[in-house]
């Protein structure tokens, strides 16, 4: 075979493959979806969420798809961390194929609805990521939160002051397993703690490993976004012993104090959060927080650059971007007449385009009798009543 014949044969073999990869209908025009972890028949299962009310069991859907002639076999991830790690290396396109196939074959509703498609309301939503290796949080990252309870004139003055001297972000870590809960789980007020506040926040989920990620490259390392809350204990530590200042572990580390979910929106279906972020929080029907990205002191790319300058981020790690004014520190009055969370209240945090977390608030009524006294004591034991 002559050289030019070999070249022509290669063109015949190579060009169609390239064209298919670029114009494959299974990976174009896909309906926007979200990703979550759910309890299905007593088991933890990954789900593709469509229209905020349908959940596709990922493993079962993939098994069904692979029965189609010509469909390659791809193993499905065992949990969300693995899904995130594999998403950009081909798994994303399989998820696109599943969604397109169900839409094309009317498998989402009506007589042809597949038996692995569930109503979201029928399933228990678990934390989407069980569990991140790091849950990083930005403190006081909204101008309105930096001046809770201020007059309009005070807020303007404080905002100008912070704009002229922003410094670098302040980040802290919250625990993961134990603190992180899914949509619908109870937020538990620890025994004797009576100054519990709420904070709605955007949670950025990392998709790829990185260290010293510049703000200009920040979104390259993002997988997607969740709704989150940073529940906080403002009661502080008792007097005496080592340290008399703020105790961030007491303030942020209790069980159930890190709600996340209800699912993750992959970044290709959300866009730039600095352009569209709109977050709000409602307690028993009263809107106590509402903000947009323009209120942020440090934007999301800057937060990512700062966080990754301290520690390497890995797929599935979470960075929460902070909250706005309207927390209990601002003494927002509700039906309870309190500036803090109360047992029996219902709290809902919403980010437009992502979803809503809704939780009931309950309180621990007692602790075991055999504790030695080394536990964190009730706030009333070191705070004079009425103060």
PyMOL commands that set and color helices and strands:
alter all, ss='L'
color gray80, all
select helices_A, chain A and resi 3-23+25-27+58-65+80-89+91-104+110-112+120-122+145-147+152-164+215-221+248-252+267-269+273-276+293-295+300-310+328-330+379-381
alter helices_A, ss='H'
color red, helices_A
select strands_A, chain A and resi 34-40+43-50+54-57+117-119+124-126+135-138+171-174+180-181+187-189+196-197+200-206+222-229+232-233+258-266+278-283+286-292+318-320+346-351+355-363
alter strands_A, ss='S'
color yellow, strands_A
deselect
rebuild
show_as cartoon
